[in-house]
């Protein structure tokens, strides 16, 4: 199974947000483990995500520039490490 990470600003109103929700909801779960990383939480499209889609809300507004980069690097490392562990 391939892990796929989608990163988006938020799931508020907008075309990209709606397209992302439709895309991840229709991906084959037997082939893909899907995660959506939103930099900010909430939004009208968030409730439309299927319950089996992992949603990580980053809350970037609460962080300074250095904190933002450090936390993003940590999230990326955890995501990549999980993927490596699954491939063994």
Helices and strands as residue ranges (DSSP letters): E 2-8, H 15-25, E 32-38, G 46-48, E 54-57, G 60-62, H 65-87
